[in-house]
């Protein structure tokens, strides 16, 4: 079973972990796990996987920085986030002209058309 399928199975298991009154932690973890499933494995270029994975992490860190006042940031935390961005840009420069990368951009920025 490829890695994305493992993640989808794990998301299902987490969503059903408690038969009644599911815990928020299980449900939130299931959403997060399902969200990552499209990004790993398969025929995706490793650099594109890095871009997508780091983008997700950067977005999560940004939300924490903007909306979670309980988080105390250290210089190391911030430099680690910067490294994620730097690695994403390095990976993007390596593949930016390839068809897979251009397709990724289109999927990010074009609205999804309704199914007919």
C-alpha positions in Angstrom: 0.0 0.0 0.0 1.5 3.4 -1.0 2.1 6.0 1.7 -0.8 8.2 0.7 -3.2 5.3 1.1 -1.7 4.7 4.6 -2.4 8.3 5.5 -6.0 8.0 4.3 -6.5 4.8 6.2 -5.0 6.4 9.3 -7.4 9.4 9.0 -10.3 7.0 8.8 -9.1 5.1 11.8 -8.6 8.3 13.8 -12.1 9.6 12.9 -13.6 6.3 14.2 -11.2 5.9 17.2 -13.9 6.6 19.8 -17.2 4.9 18.8 -19.3 7.6 20.6 -18.4 11.1 21.4 -15.2 11.3 19.4 -12.5 13.4 20.9 -11.6 16.7 19.2 -8.0 15.7 19.2 -8.8 12.5 17.2 -11.0 14.4 14.7 -8.5 17.2 14.3 -5.6 14.8 13.8 -7.7 12.9 11.2 -8.3 16.1 9.2 -4.6 17.0 9.3 -3.6 13.5 8.3 -6.0 13.4 5.4 -4.8 16.8 4.3 -1.2 15.5 3.9 -2.2 12.4 1.8 -2.2 14.1 -1.6 1.4 15.3 -1.1 3.6 12.3 -0.4 4.7 9.4 -2.6 3.7 8.4 -6.1 5.2 9.9 -9.2 5.5 13.4 -7.7 8.9 15.0 -8.1 10.7 15.0 -4.8 11.3 18.7 -5.1 7.6 19.3 -5.7 6.9 17.2 -2.6 9.3 19.5 -0.6 7.6 22.6 -1.9 4.1 21.3 -1.1 5.0 19.9 2.3 6.9 23.0 3.4 4.1 25.3 2.2 1.7 23.5 4.5 4.1 23.8 7.4 4.7 27.4 6.7 1.0 28.1 6.5 0.5 26.4 9.9 3.3 28.4 11.5 1.9 31.6 10.0 -1.5 30.9 11.5 0.1 30.2 14.9 2.2 33.3 14.7 -0.8 35.5 13.8 -3.6 34.0 15.9 -2.1 32.0 18.8 -0.9 34.4 21.5 -0.1 31.5 23.8 2.8 30.3 21.6 6.1 31.6 22.8 8.5 31.7 19.9 12.3 31.3 20.3 14.9 32.4 17.8 15.5 28.8 17.0 11.8 28.3 16.2 11.9 31.3 13.8 15.1 30.2 12.1 13.7 26.7 11.6 10.6 28.2 9.9 12.9 30.3 7.7 14.8 27.2 6.8 11.5 25.6 5.6 10.9 28.6 3.3 14.5 28.6 2.0 14.3 24.9 1.3 11.0 25.3 -0.5 12.5 28.1 -2.7 15.6 26.0 -3.5 13.4 23.0 -4.5 11.1 25.2 -6.6 14.0 26.8 -8.5 15.2 23.2 -9.4 11.8 22.3 -11.0 10.0 25.5 -11.8 10.1 25.0 -15.6 9.0 21.4 -15.5 5.4 20.5 -16.5 4.6 18.9 -13.1 5.5 22.2 -11.3 3.5 24.3 -13.7 0.5 22.0 -13.2 0.9 22.3 -9.4 0.7 26.1 -9.8 -2.4 25.9 -11.9 -4.1 23.7 -9.3 -3.2 26.1 -6.5 -4.4 29.3 -8.2 -7.2 28.3 -10.5 -10.7 27.9 -9.1 -12.1 24.4 -9.2 -14.8 24.0 -11.8 -18.1 22.4 -10.7 -18.6 18.8 -11.8 -21.1 18.4 -14.6 
